[in-house]
């Protein structure tokens, strides 16, 4: 069976890394975009190849349009089309509204929202040109719905990504291109972070009682990219263990337990 071709932004570590490896295991060649973690990106490419796929590492800051153009130019030098784009790269930083700076606003907004928009545009153009009935998936966050303290830039940016997913789905449906978003809740990126006092407190407020893992986000990508989801577009899959369900939930965390 001919392998499909995907580009994953922010794929050198965390959620992006798991997505890239899961795609490789399920018949994809993968473009691995990274910003600064070159060694980690090269390791991901090596692991993709060990799983039978072709891989290419592409450095670039998706918050800059000139970098986006270079990323896609490099990608399409290696691959002649694209079946799947996963807009995963993002900046997660917080400041109280009275202390927030223009620099922080630009960094988060440009990477999470501007990057998502123009990467989607570039991928969709190639899909239309090649007649590819492709898939675009945007990794957002439960912050798009929930109002967390000091998330006054990050939260609205994720909400913009989700709203854009709906608009893109509507406009691109005529070309057979599906666009969806995935909104993870608390997800364990580093070993042990769900076992810190704060991690235990957060887990205790999630109805299913635990953090998610990066592999579960990757599983969601595999499903939404597959033919089993071919009638799903313009929707958001909440991957949060039920975290957005309660209005109030007692904090069951007991220090030292």
C-alpha positions as CSV (number, residue, x, y, z in Angstrom):
1,X,0.0,0.0,0.0
2,X,1.3,3.4,-0.9
3,X,2.3,5.5,2.1
4,X,0.6,8.8,2.8
5,X,2.4,12.0,3.5
6,X,2.1,14.3,6.5
7,X,3.6,17.4,8.0
8,X,3.6,17.9,11.7
9,X,4.6,21.2,13.2
10,X,6.4,21.2,16.5
11,X,7.2,17.6,16.2
12,X,10.5,17.3,17.9
13,X,9.0,16.5,21.4
14,X,5.8,16.1,23.4
15,X,2.5,15.7,21.6
16,X,4.0,16.4,18.2
17,X,6.6,13.7,18.6
18,X,4.0,11.1,19.5
19,X,1.9,12.2,16.6
20,X,4.8,11.8,14.1
21,X,5.7,8.4,15.4
22,X,2.1,7.1,15.4
23,X,1.7,8.3,11.8
24,X,4.9,6.5,10.8
25,X,3.6,3.3,12.3
26,X,0.4,3.7,10.3
27,X,1.6,4.2,6.8
28,X,2.8,7.8,6.7
29,X,6.0,9.5,5.6
30,X,6.5,12.5,7.8
31,X,7.9,16.1,7.7
32,X,9.1,16.9,11.2
33,X,9.1,20.6,11.8
34,X,11.0,22.0,14.8
35,X,12.1,25.4,16.1
36,X,15.2,24.9,18.1
37,X,15.5,21.2,19.2
38,X,17.5,19.9,16.3
39,X,18.9,16.8,18.0
40,X,15.4,15.8,19.2
41,X,14.0,16.4,15.7
42,X,16.7,14.3,14.2
43,X,15.9,11.5,16.7
44,X,12.2,11.6,15.7
45,X,13.2,11.4,12.0
46,X,15.3,8.4,12.8
47,X,12.5,6.7,14.6
48,X,10.1,7.5,11.8
49,X,12.5,5.7,9.4
50,X,12.8,2.8,11.7
51,X,9.0,2.4,11.4
52,X,9.2,2.2,7.7
53,X,8.6,5.8,6.7
54,X,10.6,8.5,5.0
55,X,11.3,11.5,7.2
56,X,12.7,15.0,6.8
57,X,13.6,17.5,9.5
58,X,12.6,21.1,8.7
59,X,13.6,23.9,11.0
60,X,11.4,26.9,11.0
61,X,9.4,29.4,13.2
62,X,5.8,29.1,12.1
63,X,5.1,32.5,13.7
64,X,7.0,34.0,10.8
65,X,5.5,33.9,7.3
66,X,8.9,33.8,5.6
67,X,9.7,30.7,7.6
68,X,6.4,29.1,6.7
69,X,7.1,29.6,3.1
70,X,10.6,28.0,3.5
71,X,9.1,25.1,5.5
72,X,6.6,24.2,2.8
73,X,9.2,24.8,0.0
74,X,11.5,22.3,1.7
75,X,8.7,19.9,2.3
76,X,7.5,19.9,-1.3
77,X,11.1,19.4,-2.5
78,X,11.1,16.1,-0.6
79,X,7.4,15.2,-1.2
80,X,5.2,15.9,-4.2
81,X,2.0,16.3,-2.3
82,X,0.5,16.4,1.2
83,X,-2.3,14.2,2.6
84,X,-2.3,15.5,6.2
85,X,-1.2,18.6,8.0
86,X,-1.2,18.6,11.8
87,X,-0.8,22.2,13.2
88,X,0.6,21.2,16.6
89,X,3.3,23.8,17.3
90,X,2.4,26.3,20.0
91,X,3.6,28.6,22.7
92,X,2.1,28.1,26.2
93,X,2.9,31.1,28.4
94,X,0.9,33.1,30.9
95,X,0.9,36.6,32.5
96,X,-1.8,38.5,34.4
97,X,-3.6,40.9,32.1
98,X,-2.1,43.9,34.0
99,X,1.4,42.7,33.4
100,X,1.1,41.3,29.8
101,X,3.4,42.7,27.2
102,X,3.1,43.2,23.5
103,X,6.1,40.9,23.0
104,X,4.3,38.0,24.8
105,X,1.0,38.8,22.9
106,X,2.9,38.7,19.6
107,X,4.8,35.5,20.4
108,X,1.7,33.5,21.4
109,X,-0.6,34.9,18.8
110,X,1.9,34.6,15.9
111,X,2.9,31.0,16.7
112,X,-0.4,29.5,17.7
113,X,-2.9,31.4,15.6
114,X,-1.1,33.1,12.7
115,X,1.1,30.0,12.1
116,X,-2.0,27.7,12.1
117,X,-3.8,30.0,9.6
118,X,-1.0,30.3,7.1
119,X,0.2,26.7,7.4
120,X,-3.4,25.6,6.7
121,X,-3.5,27.9,3.7
122,X,-0.2,26.6,2.2
123,X,-1.2,23.0,2.7
124,X,-4.7,23.5,1.3
125,X,-3.3,25.2,-1.8
126,X,-1.2,22.1,-2.6
127,X,-4.1,19.8,-1.8
128,X,-6.3,21.7,-4.2
129,X,-3.6,21.8,-6.9
130,X,-3.0,18.1,-6.7
131,X,-6.7,17.1,-6.2
132,X,-5.9,15.6,-2.9
133,X,-8.8,14.9,-0.6
134,X,-6.6,15.8,2.4
135,X,-7.1,16.4,6.1
136,X,-6.0,19.3,8.3
137,X,-6.0,18.9,12.1
138,X,-5.4,21.8,14.6
139,X,-4.3,21.0,18.1
140,X,-6.0,23.5,20.3
141,X,-6.7,23.2,24.1
142,X,-9.5,23.2,26.6
143,X,-8.4,26.8,27.2
144,X,-10.6,27.6,24.2
145,X,-13.7,27.0,26.4
146,X,-12.4,27.4,30.0
147,X,-11.3,30.6,31.6
148,X,-8.1,29.8,33.5
149,X,-6.3,32.5,35.6
150,X,-3.6,34.5,33.7
151,X,-4.5,32.7,30.4
152,X,-5.8,36.0,28.8
153,X,-3.7,35.6,25.7
154,X,-3.3,31.9,25.3
155,X,-7.0,31.1,25.8
156,X,-8.4,33.5,23.3
157,X,-5.7,32.4,20.8
158,X,-6.8,28.7,21.1
159,X,-10.4,29.8,20.7
160,X,-9.4,31.6,17.5
161,X,-7.8,28.4,16.2
162,X,-10.9,26.4,16.9
163,X,-13.2,29.0,15.2
164,X,-10.8,29.1,12.2
165,X,-11.0,25.3,11.9
166,X,-14.8,25.7,11.4
167,X,-14.4,28.4,8.8
168,X,-11.6,26.4,7.0
169,X,-13.8,23.3,7.0
170,X,-16.7,25.2,5.4
171,X,-14.6,26.8,2.7
172,X,-12.5,23.7,1.9
173,X,-15.3,21.1,1.9
174,X,-15.9,21.7,-1.8
175,X,-12.4,20.3,-2.5
176,X,-12.9,17.3,-0.4
177,X,-10.6,18.6,2.3
178,X,-11.6,18.0,5.9
179,X,-10.6,20.3,8.8
180,X,-11.0,19.5,12.5
181,X,-9.5,20.4,15.8
182,X,-8.5,18.4,18.9
183,X,-8.6,20.1,22.3
184,X,-6.4,18.3,24.9
185,X,-6.8,19.0,28.5
186,X,-4.0,18.3,31.1
187,X,-1.6,16.1,29.2
188,X,1.6,14.6,30.6
189,X,4.4,15.8,28.5
190,X,7.3,15.1,30.9
191,X,7.7,12.1,33.2
192,X,6.3,12.8,36.7
193,X,4.6,16.1,36.1
194,X,1.3,14.6,37.1
195,X,2.8,13.5,40.4
196,X,3.8,16.9,41.6
197,X,1.6,18.6,44.2
198,X,0.1,20.8,41.6
199,X,-0.2,17.9,39.2
200,X,-2.1,15.8,41.7
201,X,-4.4,18.7,42.4
202,X,-5.2,19.2,38.8
203,X,-5.7,15.5,38.2
204,X,-8.1,15.4,41.2
205,X,-10.4,17.9,39.5
206,X,-10.6,15.8,36.3
207,X,-13.7,13.5,36.4
208,X,-11.6,10.6,35.0
209,X,-9.0,11.3,37.7
210,X,-5.8,11.5,35.6
211,X,-3.8,13.4,33.1
212,X,-4.0,12.4,29.4
213,X,-0.9,11.1,27.6
214,X,0.6,12.2,24.3
215,X,-0.2,8.9,22.7
216,X,-3.9,9.5,23.3
217,X,-3.7,12.7,21.3
218,X,-1.9,10.8,18.6
219,X,-4.6,8.2,18.6
220,X,-7.2,11.0,18.1
221,X,-5.1,12.2,15.1
222,X,-5.1,8.8,13.6
223,X,-8.8,8.5,13.8
224,X,-9.7,11.9,12.5
225,X,-7.2,11.5,9.6
226,X,-8.6,8.1,8.7
227,X,-11.4,7.1,6.3
228,X,-13.4,6.1,9.4
229,X,-13.9,9.8,10.0
230,X,-14.5,10.8,6.4
231,X,-17.9,12.3,7.3
232,X,-16.5,14.5,10.1
233,X,-15.4,18.0,9.4
234,X,-15.6,21.4,11.2
235,X,-15.8,19.8,14.6
236,X,-13.6,19.7,17.8
237,X,-12.8,16.5,19.7
238,X,-12.4,17.3,23.4
239,X,-9.7,15.1,24.8
240,X,-9.8,16.1,28.4
241,X,-11.1,13.3,30.6
242,X,-14.2,15.3,31.2
243,X,-12.4,18.3,32.6
244,X,-14.8,20.8,31.1
245,X,-17.9,19.1,32.5
246,X,-18.2,20.3,36.1
247,X,-19.2,23.8,37.1
248,X,-17.6,23.2,40.5
249,X,-15.8,20.1,41.6
250,X,-14.4,19.6,45.0
251,X,-10.6,19.4,45.1
252,X,-10.0,15.8,46.4
253,X,-6.2,16.3,46.5
254,X,-4.8,15.7,50.0
255,X,-1.1,16.6,50.5
256,X,1.0,13.6,51.3
257,X,-1.7,11.1,50.2
